[in-house]
């Protein structure tokens, strides 16, 4: 369950992910699967159904609707897969706590997905937004710290 402000882009990304996984099932040696939603069970595309449950006007109303629909499906016996992709993550920038999308809009010239993936790789918020230079890739101690931050962040989500 999630909400999006760009259904076309979200559906395209999901279909790309599932079709690539289907190709990997047929030929695991040639194609690397792309599975960005770690908590989502890995199944072939034919086992997924996507339904637009509601169209609402504001993000706050969207989150309320997501919660309502989740409760509905839980009562019907479905398991809700948790994960960071359901809503925009929160970050702290210059002492302000805000949504990642707002931080990208206010503090960065980069795309949202670029900043999001940098954070996934263990960059600090300031580095991901371009406010500080990133650690050099070849600097092994700093690379270990980055990977440790990524592992800790993933453990907190699970």
Buried (B, 14 or more C-beta within 10 A) or exposed (E): BEBEEEEEEBEEBBEEBBEBBBEBBEEEEEBEBEBBBEEBEEEEBEEEEEEEEEEBEEBEEBBBBBEEBBEEEEEEEEEEEEBBBBBBBEBEBEEEEBBBBBBBEEBBEBEBEBBBEBBBBBBBBBBBBBBEEBBEEEEEEBBEBBEEBBEEBEEEEE
